[in-house]
């Protein structure tokens, strides 16, 4: 999975439209192989981003879980700690 696409389900507060659109944009960039489409492909690219964002919001709105919602700050701190461990140098 693309490292820039983050889980959006089961957070408090819920994922925003901006977050779902950003994930959709990253997905379309990944599968199309383009970070910025040419003028000839811009309409198809933008339509795909909007359709995927819409379906992602639909999906997130219909998923159910019995797990308690995750806290964004706690999850961000865990990710930072994982990154520090992963990229720690031997001389540090």
C-alpha positions in Angstrom: 0.0 0.0 0.0 1.1 3.5 -0.6 2.7 4.9 2.5 1.0 8.2 2.1 -2.5 6.7 2.3 -3.5 6.5 6.0 -6.3 4.5 7.6 -9.3 6.7 8.0 -11.8 4.4 9.7 -12.7 4.5 13.4 -11.1 7.8 14.4 -12.6 10.4 16.7 -13.3 12.9 15.2 -14.3 11.1 12.0 -12.2 11.6 8.8 -13.0 14.9 7.0 -13.8 15.3 3.4 -10.4 16.8 2.9 -8.7 13.7 4.3 -10.8 11.3 2.1 -10.0 13.5 -1.0 -6.3 13.5 -0.1 -6.4 9.7 0.1 -8.3 9.4 -3.2 -5.8 11.7 -4.8 -2.8 9.6 -3.6 -4.6 6.4 -4.8 -5.2 7.9 -8.3 -1.7 9.1 -8.5 -0.4 5.7 -7.6 -2.5 3.7 -10.0 -2.1 6.1 -12.9 1.6 6.6 -12.4 1.3 10.4 -12.6 1.6 13.0 -9.9 0.1 15.6 -12.2 -1.9 14.7 -15.3 -1.4 16.3 -18.7 -4.1 18.6 -19.9 -5.4 15.7 -22.0 -5.8 13.5 -18.9 -6.8 16.1 -16.4 -10.6 15.6 -16.7 -10.4 11.9 -16.3 -7.9 12.2 -13.5 -10.1 14.7 -11.5 -13.2 12.7 -12.1 -11.5 9.6 -10.8 -10.4 11.5 -7.6 -13.9 12.8 -7.0 -15.5 9.4 -7.6 -13.1 7.6 -5.3 -13.4 10.2 -2.6 -17.2 9.9 -2.7 -17.1 6.1 -2.5 -14.6 6.3 0.3 -16.9 8.5 2.3 -19.7 6.1 1.6 -17.6 3.2 2.8 -16.5 4.9 5.9 -20.1 5.9 6.7 -21.3 2.3 6.5 -18.5 0.4 8.2 -19.2 -0.9 11.7 -16.9 -1.9 14.5 -17.0 -2.7 18.2 -13.6 -1.3 18.8 -13.3 2.0 20.5 -12.4 5.0 18.3 -8.7 5.7 17.9 -7.3 9.0 19.0 -5.5 10.9 16.2 -2.8 12.3 18.5 -2.0 9.0 20.1 -1.8 7.3 16.7 0.5 10.1 15.4 2.8 9.7 18.4 3.0 5.9 17.8 3.8 6.5 14.1 6.5 9.0 15.1 8.0 6.5 17.5 8.0 3.8 14.9 9.7 6.1 12.4 12.4 7.1 15.0 13.1 3.4 15.6 13.1 2.5 12.0 15.5 5.3 10.9 17.7 5.4 13.9 21.4 5.3 13.1 24.0 3.2 14.9 26.0 6.3 15.9 23.0 8.1 17.4 
